[in-house]
């Protein structure tokens, strides 16, 4: 019986992880690559963790709002390790974000990664960067208020 439960649990975890997009390794230059790849259009980069109590709620909020605004990109970066990929994949699948562009920290020197992203970021999660089409960026730490995100989205899509 225990073996069956273990097998069933692993099978569910594998199915959930399979629903998630490929987790790209996030290294020192990855943030710059993301910004360059998405330049010219508004997008959001969110740093999160499976162990962050507020991150799941924020990811669900972003998924909901961005479903209505498909012209705004979303990039997710897990600050967990690559060894935790099955957990990350399961979390993204559960949140309905399996098709989002997803990265995972791939450098054991997380301070170096954070410094390459933002010298003012000390690791608090969630950490979200709102990039405008004109290369402007605004950063927010902690749980976002839905009205704040909606206001930013409206500023990026004035024709609506």
NUDRENKE-470110 format. One record per residue (C-alpha): residue number from 1; chain; x, y, z; residue in three letters. Coordinates in steps of 0.1 Angstrom, whole numbers. Last residue first. Example, Ala and Ser with C-alpha at 12.3 -4.5 7.8 and 13.67 -1.06 7.14 Angstrom:
NUDRENKE-470110
<site><bapa>2</bapa><zado>A</zado><east>137</east><north>-11</north><up>71</up><marza>SER</marza></site>
<site><bapa>1</bapa><zado>A</zado><east>123</east><north>-45</north><up>78</up><marza>ALA</marza></site>
END
This chain:
NUDRENKE-470110
<site><bapa>160</bapa><zado>A</zado><east>-85</east><north>499</north><up>-239</up><marza>UNK</marza></site>
<site><bapa>159</bapa><zado>A</zado><east>-63</east><north>522</north><up>-261</up><marza>UNK</marza></site>
<site><bapa>158</bapa><zado>A</zado><east>-41</east><north>531</north><up>-232</up><marza>UNK</marza></site>
<site><bapa>157</bapa><zado>A</zado><east>-25</east><north>496</north><up>-228</up><marza>UNK</marza></site>
<site><bapa>156</bapa><zado>A</zado><east>6</east><north>502</north><up>-208</up><marza>UNK</marza></site>
<site><bapa>155</bapa><zado>A</zado><east>-10</east><north>527</north><up>-184</up><marza>UNK</marza></site>
<site><bapa>154</bapa><zado>A</zado><east>-39</east><north>504</north><up>-180</up><marza>UNK</marza></site>
<site><bapa>153</bapa><zado>A</zado><east>-15</east><north>475</north><up>-170</up><marza>UNK</marza></site>
<site><bapa>152</bapa><zado>A</zado><east>1</east><north>498</north><up>-144</up><marza>UNK</marza></site>
<site><bapa>151</bapa><zado>A</zado><east>-33</east><north>507</north><up>-129</up><marza>UNK</marza></site>
<site><bapa>150</bapa><zado>A</zado><east>-43</east><north>470</north><up>-129</up><marza>UNK</marza></site>
<site><bapa>149</bapa><zado>A</zado><east>-11</east><north>461</north><up>-111</up><marza>UNK</marza></site>
<site><bapa>148</bapa><zado>A</zado><east>-17</east><north>487</north><up>-84</up><marza>UNK</marza></site>
<site><bapa>147</bapa><zado>A</zado><east>-54</east><north>478</north><up>-81</up><marza>UNK</marza></site>
<site><bapa>146</bapa><zado>A</zado><east>-45</east><north>441</north><up>-75</up><marza>UNK</marza></site>
<site><bapa>145</bapa><zado>A</zado><east>-22</east><north>451</north><up>-45</up><marza>UNK</marza></site>
<site><bapa>144</bapa><zado>A</zado><east>12</east><north>434</north><up>-48</up><marza>UNK</marza></site>
<site><bapa>143</bapa><zado>A</zado><east>27</east><north>412</north><up>-21</up><marza>UNK</marza></site>
<site><bapa>142</bapa><zado>A</zado><east>62</east><north>420</north><up>-13</up><marza>UNK</marza></site>
<site><bapa>141</bapa><zado>A</zado><east>88</east><north>439</north><up>-32</up><marza>UNK</marza></site>
<site><bapa>140</bapa><zado>A</zado><east>81</east><north>462</north><up>-61</up><marza>UNK</marza></site>
<site><bapa>139</bapa><zado>A</zado><east>103</east><north>474</north><up>-90</up><marza>UNK</marza></site>
<site><bapa>138</bapa><zado>A</zado><east>95</east><north>499</north><up>-117</up><marza>UNK</marza></site>
<site><bapa>137</bapa><zado>A</zado><east>112</east><north>498</north><up>-151</up><marza>UNK</marza></site>
<site><bapa>136</bapa><zado>A</zado><east>113</east><north>522</north><up>-181</up><marza>UNK</marza></site>
<site><bapa>135</bapa><zado>A</zado><east>125</east><north>507</north><up>-214</up><marza>UNK</marza></site>
<site><bapa>134</bapa><zado>A</zado><east>99</east><north>525</north><up>-236</up><marza>UNK</marza></site>
<site><bapa>133</bapa><zado>A</zado><east>77</east><north>494</north><up>-238</up><marza>UNK</marza></site>
<site><bapa>132</bapa><zado>A</zado><east>74</east><north>495</north><up>-200</up><marza>UNK</marza></site>
<site><bapa>131</bapa><zado>A</zado><east>90</east><north>470</north><up>-177</up><marza>UNK</marza></site>
<site><bapa>130</bapa><zado>A</zado><east>73</east><north>461</north><up>-143</up><marza>UNK</marza></site>
<site><bapa>129</bapa><zado>A</zado><east>98</east><north>443</north><up>-121</up><marza>UNK</marza></site>
<site><bapa>128</bapa><zado>A</zado><east>84</east><north>421</north><up>-93</up><marza>UNK</marza></site>
<site><bapa>127</bapa><zado>A</zado><east>101</east><north>408</north><up>-62</up><marza>UNK</marza></site>
<site><bapa>126</bapa><zado>A</zado><east>81</east><north>382</north><up>-42</up><marza>UNK</marza></site>
<site><bapa>125</bapa><zado>A</zado><east>101</east><north>378</north><up>-22</up><marza>UNK</marza></site>
<site><bapa>124</bapa><zado>A</zado><east>129</east><north>397</north><up>-3</up><marza>UNK</marza></site>
<site><bapa>123</bapa><zado>A</zado><east>164</east><north>389</north><up>-16</up><marza>UNK</marza></site>
<site><bapa>122</bapa><zado>A</zado><east>183</east><north>420</north><up>-9</up><marza>UNK</marza></site>
<site><bapa>121</bapa><zado>A</zado><east>174</east><north>440</north><up>-40</up><marza>UNK</marza></site>
<site><bapa>120</bapa><zado>A</zado><east>189</east><north>475</north><up>-43</up><marza>UNK</marza></site>
<site><bapa>119</bapa><zado>A</zado><east>218</east><north>464</north><up>-66</up><marza>UNK</marza></site>
<site><bapa>118</bapa><zado>A</zado><east>193</east><north>450</north><up>-90</up><marza>UNK</marza></site>
<site><bapa>117</bapa><zado>A</zado><east>195</east><north>420</north><up>-114</up><marza>UNK</marza></site>
<site><bapa>116</bapa><zado>A</zado><east>233</east><north>415</north><up>-114</up><marza>UNK</marza></site>
<site><bapa>115</bapa><zado>A</zado><east>233</east><north>420</north><up>-76</up><marza>UNK</marza></site>
<site><bapa>114</bapa><zado>A</zado><east>206</east><north>394</north><up>-72</up><marza>UNK</marza></site>
<site><bapa>113</bapa><zado>A</zado><east>226</east><north>369</north><up>-92</up><marza>UNK</marza></site>
<site><bapa>112</bapa><zado>A</zado><east>258</east><north>376</north><up>-72</up><marza>UNK</marza></site>
<site><bapa>111</bapa><zado>A</zado><east>239</east><north>372</north><up>-39</up><marza>UNK</marza></site>
<site><bapa>110</bapa><zado>A</zado><east>225</east><north>339</north><up>-52</up><marza>UNK</marza></site>
<site><bapa>109</bapa><zado>A</zado><east>260</east><north>325</north><up>-54</up><marza>UNK</marza></site>
<site><bapa>108</bapa><zado>A</zado><east>250</east><north>288</north><up>-60</up><marza>UNK</marza></site>
<site><bapa>107</bapa><zado>A</zado><east>242</east><north>297</north><up>-96</up><marza>UNK</marza></site>
<site><bapa>106</bapa><zado>A</zado><east>213</east><north>281</north><up>-115</up><marza>UNK</marza></site>
<site><bapa>105</bapa><zado>A</zado><east>184</east><north>302</north><up>-103</up><marza>UNK</marza></site>
<site><bapa>104</bapa><zado>A</zado><east>153</east><north>289</north><up>-121</up><marza>UNK</marza></site>
<site><bapa>103</bapa><zado>A</zado><east>136</east><north>303</north><up>-153</up><marza>UNK</marza></site>
<site><bapa>102</bapa><zado>A</zado><east>101</east><north>302</north><up>-166</up><marza>UNK</marza></site>
<site><bapa>101</bapa><zado>A</zado><east>84</east><north>317</north><up>-197</up><marza>UNK</marza></site>
<site><bapa>100</bapa><zado>A</zado><east>47</east><north>310</north><up>-189</up><marza>UNK</marza></site>
<site><bapa>99</bapa><zado>A</zado><east>31</east><north>279</north><up>-204</up><marza>UNK</marza></site>
<site><bapa>98</bapa><zado>A</zado><east>28</east><north>260</north><up>-171</up><marza>UNK</marza></site>
<site><bapa>97</bapa><zado>A</zado><east>12</east><north>290</north><up>-154</up><marza>UNK</marza></site>
<site><bapa>96</bapa><zado>A</zado><east>-21</east><north>275</north><up>-144</up><marza>UNK</marza></site>
<site><bapa>95</bapa><zado>A</zado><east>-14</east><north>278</north><up>-107</up><marza>UNK</marza></site>
<site><bapa>94</bapa><zado>A</zado><east>-12</east><north>241</north><up>-102</up><marza>UNK</marza></site>
<site><bapa>93</bapa><zado>A</zado><east>11</east><north>237</north><up>-132</up><marza>UNK</marza></site>
<site><bapa>92</bapa><zado>A</zado><east>34</east><north>264</north><up>-119</up><marza>UNK</marza></site>
<site><bapa>91</bapa><zado>A</zado><east>35</east><north>247</north><up>-84</up><marza>UNK</marza></site>
<site><bapa>90</bapa><zado>A</zado><east>42</east><north>213</north><up>-99</up><marza>UNK</marza></site>
<site><bapa>89</bapa><zado>A</zado><east>69</east><north>226</north><up>-121</up><marza>UNK</marza></site>
<site><bapa>88</bapa><zado>A</zado><east>86</east><north>244</north><up>-92</up><marza>UNK</marza></site>
<site><bapa>87</bapa><zado>A</zado><east>84</east><north>212</north><up>-71</up><marza>UNK</marza></site>
<site><bapa>86</bapa><zado>A</zado><east>98</east><north>191</north><up>-99</up><marza>UNK</marza></site>
<site><bapa>85</bapa><zado>A</zado><east>126</east><north>217</north><up>-105</up><marza>UNK</marza></site>
<site><bapa>84</bapa><zado>A</zado><east>138</east><north>217</north><up>-69</up><marza>UNK</marza></site>
<site><bapa>83</bapa><zado>A</zado><east>172</east><north>204</north><up>-79</up><marza>UNK</marza></site>
<site><bapa>82</bapa><zado>A</zado><east>175</east><north>235</north><up>-101</up><marza>UNK</marza></site>
<site><bapa>81</bapa><zado>A</zado><east>175</east><north>256</north><up>-70</up><marza>UNK</marza></site>
<site><bapa>80</bapa><zado>A</zado><east>149</east><north>280</north><up>-58</up><marza>UNK</marza></site>
<site><bapa>79</bapa><zado>A</zado><east>149</east><north>317</north><up>-68</up><marza>UNK</marza></site>
<site><bapa>78</bapa><zado>A</zado><east>122</east><north>309</north><up>-93</up><marza>UNK</marza></site>
<site><bapa>77</bapa><zado>A</zado><east>121</east><north>334</north><up>-122</up><marza>UNK</marza></site>
<site><bapa>76</bapa><zado>A</zado><east>88</east><north>340</north><up>-140</up><marza>UNK</marza></site>
<site><bapa>75</bapa><zado>A</zado><east>85</east><north>360</north><up>-171</up><marza>UNK</marza></site>
<site><bapa>74</bapa><zado>A</zado><east>52</east><north>376</north><up>-181</up><marza>UNK</marza></site>
<site><bapa>73</bapa><zado>A</zado><east>45</east><north>395</north><up>-213</up><marza>UNK</marza></site>
<site><bapa>72</bapa><zado>A</zado><east>18</east><north>421</north><up>-218</up><marza>UNK</marza></site>
<site><bapa>71</bapa><zado>A</zado><east>-1</east><north>418</north><up>-251</up><marza>UNK</marza></site>
<site><bapa>70</bapa><zado>A</zado><east>-23</east><north>390</north><up>-236</up><marza>UNK</marza></site>
<site><bapa>69</bapa><zado>A</zado><east>-41</east><north>415</north><up>-214</up><marza>UNK</marza></site>
<site><bapa>68</bapa><zado>A</zado><east>-72</east><north>397</north><up>-200</up><marza>UNK</marza></site>
<site><bapa>67</bapa><zado>A</zado><east>-52</east><north>366</north><up>-192</up><marza>UNK</marza></site>
<site><bapa>66</bapa><zado>A</zado><east>-26</east><north>390</north><up>-178</up><marza>UNK</marza></site>
<site><bapa>65</bapa><zado>A</zado><east>-49</east><north>399</north><up>-149</up><marza>UNK</marza></site>
<site><bapa>64</bapa><zado>A</zado><east>-57</east><north>364</north><up>-139</up><marza>UNK</marza></site>
<site><bapa>63</bapa><zado>A</zado><east>-21</east><north>351</north><up>-143</up><marza>UNK</marza></site>
<site><bapa>62</bapa><zado>A</zado><east>-8</east><north>381</north><up>-123</up><marza>UNK</marza></site>
<site><bapa>61</bapa><zado>A</zado><east>-32</east><north>375</north><up>-95</up><marza>UNK</marza></site>
<site><bapa>60</bapa><zado>A</zado><east>-24</east><north>338</north><up>-94</up><marza>UNK</marza></site>
<site><bapa>59</bapa><zado>A</zado><east>14</east><north>346</north><up>-93</up><marza>UNK</marza></site>
<site><bapa>58</bapa><zado>A</zado><east>8</east><north>370</north><up>-65</up><marza>UNK</marza></site>
<site><bapa>57</bapa><zado>A</zado><east>-12</east><north>345</north><up>-44</up><marza>UNK</marza></site>
<site><bapa>56</bapa><zado>A</zado><east>15</east><north>318</north><up>-50</up><marza>UNK</marza></site>
<site><bapa>55</bapa><zado>A</zado><east>43</east><north>342</north><up>-40</up><marza>UNK</marza></site>
<site><bapa>54</bapa><zado>A</zado><east>29</east><north>353</north><up>-6</up><marza>UNK</marza></site>
<site><bapa>53</bapa><zado>A</zado><east>40</east><north>323</north><up>15</up><marza>UNK</marza></site>
<site><bapa>52</bapa><zado>A</zado><east>74</east><north>320</north><up>-2</up><marza>UNK</marza></site>
<site><bapa>51</bapa><zado>A</zado><east>87</east><north>284</north><up>-1</up><marza>UNK</marza></site>
<site><bapa>50</bapa><zado>A</zado><east>80</east><north>276</north><up>-38</up><marza>UNK</marza></site>
<site><bapa>49</bapa><zado>A</zado><east>100</east><north>307</north><up>-46</up><marza>UNK</marza></site>
<site><bapa>48</bapa><zado>A</zado><east>94</east><north>339</north><up>-65</up><marza>UNK</marza></site>
<site><bapa>47</bapa><zado>A</zado><east>110</east><north>365</north><up>-88</up><marza>UNK</marza></site>
<site><bapa>46</bapa><zado>A</zado><east>85</east><north>381</north><up>-111</up><marza>UNK</marza></site>
<site><bapa>45</bapa><zado>A</zado><east>94</east><north>398</north><up>-144</up><marza>UNK</marza></site>
<site><bapa>44</bapa><zado>A</zado><east>66</east><north>418</north><up>-160</up><marza>UNK</marza></site>
<site><bapa>43</bapa><zado>A</zado><east>63</east><north>429</north><up>-196</up><marza>UNK</marza></site>
<site><bapa>42</bapa><zado>A</zado><east>55</east><north>459</north><up>-218</up><marza>UNK</marza></site>
<site><bapa>41</bapa><zado>A</zado><east>68</east><north>458</north><up>-254</up><marza>UNK</marza></site>
<site><bapa>40</bapa><zado>A</zado><east>98</east><north>473</north><up>-271</up><marza>UNK</marza></site>
<site><bapa>39</bapa><zado>A</zado><east>123</east><north>451</north><up>-253</up><marza>UNK</marza></site>
<site><bapa>38</bapa><zado>A</zado><east>112</east><north>415</north><up>-245</up><marza>UNK</marza></site>
<site><bapa>37</bapa><zado>A</zado><east>143</east><north>397</north><up>-257</up><marza>UNK</marza></site>
<site><bapa>36</bapa><zado>A</zado><east>166</east><north>424</north><up>-245</up><marza>UNK</marza></site>
<site><bapa>35</bapa><zado>A</zado><east>151</east><north>424</north><up>-210</up><marza>UNK</marza></site>
<site><bapa>34</bapa><zado>A</zado><east>153</east><north>387</north><up>-207</up><marza>UNK</marza></site>
<site><bapa>33</bapa><zado>A</zado><east>189</east><north>385</north><up>-219</up><marza>UNK</marza></site>
<site><bapa>32</bapa><zado>A</zado><east>199</east><north>412</north><up>-194</up><marza>UNK</marza></site>
<site><bapa>31</bapa><zado>A</zado><east>182</east><north>391</north><up>-166</up><marza>UNK</marza></site>
<site><bapa>30</bapa><zado>A</zado><east>200</east><north>360</north><up>-178</up><marza>UNK</marza></site>
<site><bapa>29</bapa><zado>A</zado><east>236</east><north>374</north><up>-176</up><marza>UNK</marza></site>
<site><bapa>28</bapa><zado>A</zado><east>245</east><north>361</north><up>-141</up><marza>UNK</marza></site>
<site><bapa>27</bapa><zado>A</zado><east>227</east><north>328</north><up>-145</up><marza>UNK</marza></site>
<site><bapa>26</bapa><zado>A</zado><east>190</east><north>317</north><up>-147</up><marza>UNK</marza></site>
<site><bapa>25</bapa><zado>A</zado><east>188</east><north>281</north><up>-161</up><marza>UNK</marza></site>
<site><bapa>24</bapa><zado>A</zado><east>157</east><north>278</north><up>-182</up><marza>UNK</marza></site>
<site><bapa>23</bapa><zado>A</zado><east>128</east><north>259</north><up>-167</up><marza>UNK</marza></site>
<site><bapa>22</bapa><zado>A</zado><east>109</east><north>242</north><up>-195</up><marza>UNK</marza></site>
<site><bapa>21</bapa><zado>A</zado><east>73</east><north>251</north><up>-193</up><marza>UNK</marza></site>
<site><bapa>20</bapa><zado>A</zado><east>52</east><north>234</north><up>-167</up><marza>UNK</marza></site>
<site><bapa>19</bapa><zado>A</zado><east>27</east><north>207</north><up>-176</up><marza>UNK</marza></site>
<site><bapa>18</bapa><zado>A</zado><east>54</east><north>180</north><up>-173</up><marza>UNK</marza></site>
<site><bapa>17</bapa><zado>A</zado><east>59</east><north>191</north><up>-137</up><marza>UNK</marza></site>
<site><bapa>16</bapa><zado>A</zado><east>22</east><north>184</north><up>-129</up><marza>UNK</marza></site>
<site><bapa>15</bapa><zado>A</zado><east>24</east><north>150</north><up>-146</up><marza>UNK</marza></site>
<site><bapa>14</bapa><zado>A</zado><east>56</east><north>142</north><up>-127</up><marza>UNK</marza></site>
<site><bapa>13</bapa><zado>A</zado><east>42</east><north>153</north><up>-94</up><marza>UNK</marza></site>
<site><bapa>12</bapa><zado>A</zado><east>11</east><north>132</north><up>-100</up><marza>UNK</marza></site>
<site><bapa>11</bapa><zado>A</zado><east>32</east><north>101</north><up>-109</up><marza>UNK</marza></site>
<site><bapa>10</bapa><zado>A</zado><east>54</east><north>106</north><up>-78</up><marza>UNK</marza></site>
<site><bapa>9</bapa><zado>A</zado><east>23</east><north>107</north><up>-56</up><marza>UNK</marza></site>
<site><bapa>8</bapa><zado>A</zado><east>8</east><north>76</north><up>-72</up><marza>UNK</marza></site>
<site><bapa>7</bapa><zado>A</zado><east>41</east><north>57</north><up>-69</up><marza>UNK</marza></site>
<site><bapa>6</bapa><zado>A</zado><east>44</east><north>67</north><up>-32</up><marza>UNK</marza></site>
<site><bapa>5</bapa><zado>A</zado><east>8</east><north>57</north><up>-26</up><marza>UNK</marza></site>
<site><bapa>4</bapa><zado>A</zado><east>14</east><north>24</north><up>-43</up><marza>UNK</marza></site>
<site><bapa>3</bapa><zado>A</zado><east>45</east><north>17</north><up>-24</up><marza>UNK</marza></site>
<site><bapa>2</bapa><zado>A</zado><east>28</east><north>24</north><up>9</up><marza>UNK</marza></site>
<site><bapa>1</bapa><zado>A</zado><east>0</east><north>0</north><up>0</up><marza>UNK</marza></site>
END
